Amino acid sequence: MIIAAFFFFCDFLFNRLVQLELFHLYLPFRGKFIHSVAQRSGTNTVVAVALLADGTVGFGEGVPCSDVTNETIESVFYNVADTLAGSLEQVEPKSFAELLDLADQLPFFNEQGQIINTARCCVELALLDAYGKYFGNNMSSLSGWLGFGGFAEGGGLKEIRVSGVLDGSNHQKLARNLRLMRLYGLSDFKLQMGCQDDQESLELVYRRLERALRRQDVSLRVDASGAWDIDTAMAMSEKLTDYQVCCLEQPLAVADRSHLFTLAGLSAIPLMADESLVSLEDAQFLLENNLIDYFNIGISKNGGLLPALRLAEMAAGGSLGYQLGAMIGESGILTAAGRHFLQMVPDVTFTEISYGTFLLQEDIVDQQMRFGYKGRLRPLHRAGLGINVSRKKIAKFTAAPPKKIHLA
């Protein structure tokens, strides 16, 4: 009895969460990425490292975007320390299921009522990775815990193919990238619009894809990133049908909800919500008012893997389509979380994850995480997120002193 009690006590002692460490990384791109709201040569991202008492470590990541969740590197650091750390003291779950209950209760807002999705995502993924390793659980079993009967391990990963995302700001580069993507076997394409020469970009892409579009061998959708007013959006929704565009993503600004009702009722083309789909409350509003046809779900944007799964379940229950999107310049940590999402969720229409070193000069994980020929993705089977994160690479790309948060 005494010996059993001793080992029971030690089990809690060894699995206690003792520290979070936050790193601000700057990951340079191979070239500039330009669209209607940004021009970037790299991405600023936050990596969270969770340390358990027995030395097990887990890694999480979030990419803050002031245009989407109104978060910055500084606000992520502050909200992890000020809002999230308080709910992580004395964390010592008896099982992985108990850890999932705790992770699911992490807040989405700080005391000022500001959304903290990026900060939450960092912490949630770090906890899932650390305790997944500790208890020997793979992330792709989460849908069973959530009780989503329609989601099963295996999901849609074998069927889904990564989309080619095209920047329309430079026509010479646009033509070159489209040619390379076609040579690499990609068949789904998204054109970033919202620039001055949108019409020329659209015509260039259509000319090169016209035959394949008519045979339905490829698909084309466009993303305005909220850059259009209602008159432009209405006119473009009519015009896009002539170019066999299958979906229009975020045509209006997030704040322009009143005009979204008008566009939803009259649009000649299916609509997808991205920047206007940040919270579960946003999803409920869009569903209840029948305003869109697709959800663009993001692990970082929506606060982590668990809320992303819930959004997919809401979309499926509301007979909507859904895609798994990505923040620009995600490392292999968020890519791994996205792969697990796809290993659980069936019928994902499109995905934009796993660009890895197609976009980044270097990734911070040891595995090759970019997509393969024809946009294929490999499953991840090991415990936790199933990746090896390089501490040397974290040190190499650290842009500011890290912050340690002691919890025990």
Salt bridges, closest charged atoms under 4 A:
GLU92 OE1 - ARG16 NH2 2.99
GLU98 OE1 - LYS94 NZ 4.00
ASP104 OD1 - ARG310 NH1 2.61
GLU124 OE2 - ARG120 NH1 3.08
ASP129 OD2 - LYS133 NZ 3.29
ASP197 OD2 - HIS171 NE2 3.28
GLU210 OE2 - ARG214 NH2 3.14
ASP217 OD2 - ARG215 NE 2.64
ASP223 OD2 - LYS190 NZ 3.37
GLU249 OE1 - LYS190 NZ 3.17
ASP256 OD1 - HIS259 ND1 2.85
ASP274 OD1 - LYS301 NZ 2.89
ASP282 OD1 - ARG257 NH2 3.45
GLU352 OE2 - LYS190 NZ 2.97
GLU352 OE2 - ARG221 NH2 2.97
GLU362 OE1 - LYS393 NZ 3.51
GLU362 OE2 - LYS396 NZ 2.38
